[in-house]
């Protein structure tokens, strides 16, 4: 009786151990290129328009505004400096936490 219970429990645990990685692989294979782009860090001091546009809430117009601001005022000292650009506020900054970086 105990052996049957151990076998049953072992089968359940083994099934979970096998099922979890398979499920993760299925989810990863369904990920789009956009999802992968959204995981890449963006240096706002060097990024081009296309790269800036991968940030959440930043389309081509805001990306152009970021580049224009950078060309006029020099490099960004902090991530929060993005909020100086019209149309970019804390909502966009918060949506991209961990993706935006600032380096020379």
N, C-alpha and C positions, 0 to 999 in steps of 0.2 A: 504493500500500500504506500509506504513512504517513498519507495523507489519510483512508483508511478507518478506521484506528486512531484518529485524532483525532476523527472523527465518532462513532465508537463510544464513546470516552471522554467526549466532550461530551454524548452522549445519556444516559449513565449519570449524570454529574454533574448535568445539567439535571433528570433524573428525581428525583434526591435532593433538589435544591433545591425542586422543586415538591412532592414527597411529604411532606417534613418539616412545612411549615406546615399542610398539609391534615390530617395526622395530629394535630397539636396542636389544630386547630380541632375535629376529631371528639372528641378527649378532653375539651376544654373544654365542648362542647355536651352531653356525657354527665355533667358534674359536677352534683351535686344542690345544692339550696339550702343544705343543711347544710354542704357543703364550702365554700361561699362564706362562710357565717357563721363558719366556723372560721378564716377568714383575717383577720377584722376584729379589731382591737385592742380589749381590754376594760379600761376604767378601773375598777379595783376600788373606788375611792372614790365613784363615781357610778352604777355599773351597777345596774340593777334585777335582780330574780330571773331573769327570762327571759333576759336578756343574760348573766348569770353562768353560767347553765345551759348556754350554748354552749361553755364551756371543757371540755376533755377531762377526764373524771373528776369533773366537778361536775354533780350532778343537782339537783333542786329542794330536797332537804333540806340539802345543803351550801351551796347558794346562799342559803337562808334563814339558815344559820349565819353566813355571811360578812356578810350585812346586819345580823344581830343583833349580831355582834362589832363592826362598824363603828358602829352606833348606840350601843353601850355604851361603847366605848373611843375613839371618834373615828376620824379618817381614818388609813389605813395610811400609814406613812412609807416602807416599802420593800415590794417584792414578797415578800420572804422572811417578812414579818410574817404572811402567810397561813398559814404553818406553825404558828402559835399556835392555830389553830382545829382542834378535834378532827376527825380524819379527813382532814385535808389535810397532806400531807407533801411531801418532795422529789420523789417520783414524779409527783405531780400538777403541781408547779411545773415540773419538767423537761419534762413533756408539753406544757406551754403556753408555753415559752420564746418570746419575741417577740410573744406575744398579750396578755400581761398588762402593763398600764401603771399607774403610780401618779402622779396629779397632783391638785392641789387643785381 
